[in-house]
Amino acid sequence: PVRDVNLEVERGEFLMIVGRSGSGKTTLLNLCAGLIKPTSGQVLIDGRDIQELDERGLSDLRSNKIGFVFQSASMLPSLSVIENVAVPTMFAGNGSTEDRFRRAAEVLEMVGLGERTAVLPKQLSGGEVRRVAIARALMNRPEILLADEPTSDLDVHTELKIVDVLQRIHDLGVTVV
C-alpha cells in the first residue's frame, strides 16, 4: 500500500525509487501512470489531476505522454523483436507501417539491440528482454518514462547496461522514474 506520499518529480528529472519488496514501488508507479486510482489524494501531471480524465483521456495520456516498462516484459512470442516494439504505435495509429518499423529500428538501436530486430523473444537473454521492453516504452516518444524494476533479476554487468540505457534516454530530455 502507498500511504502519505507527497512526491513531486520535475520535468527532466531522473529519479530512482528504492525500497524492499512489498513496500509499494509498483503501486506508486501504477498510480503515476493512471493504471490504478488512488483511494484518496491526487496524481497531477502537468498540473492536471489525471483522475479527472475519462478512459479515453487516460489512454491518450499513456499513449502520448507516458512510456511504461513493466516488471514483466510480456512480449508476444510469435512476433519478432521489431514487431513487439512496434505494437504501441499500432494502437495509437501513429504513422504508416513503414514509419512504425523505422521508429522501432531507431529505438532498438538506441538500446543496443539494432542487430536483434528479426529474432523471436525466446532467443533473447534476460537483459535483452528488458531492453526490448524499454524500446517498446519509447515508441511513442513519451515525455515521461516509468520503469518498474528494470534491473531486477539481472547480473551486475547487465544491470549497468540497463542503467546506461536509462541515462541515455534521460539525456534526451525524458523524465525517468
Secondary structure as UniProt FT lines:
FT   TURN            11..12
FT   TURN            21..22
FT   HELIX           25..32
FT   TURN            33..34
FT   STRAND          44..45
FT   TURN            46..47
FT   STRAND          48..49
FT   HELIX           50..52
FT   HELIX           55..64
FT   STRAND          66..69
FT   TURN            77..78
FT   HELIX           81..92
FT   HELIX           97..110
FT   TURN            111..112
FT   TURN            114..115
FT   TURN            117..118
FT   HELIX           121..123
FT   HELIX           126..138
FT   TURN            139..140
FT   STRAND          144..147
FT   TURN            150..153
FT   HELIX           156..171
FT   TURN            172..173
FT   STRAND          175..176
//
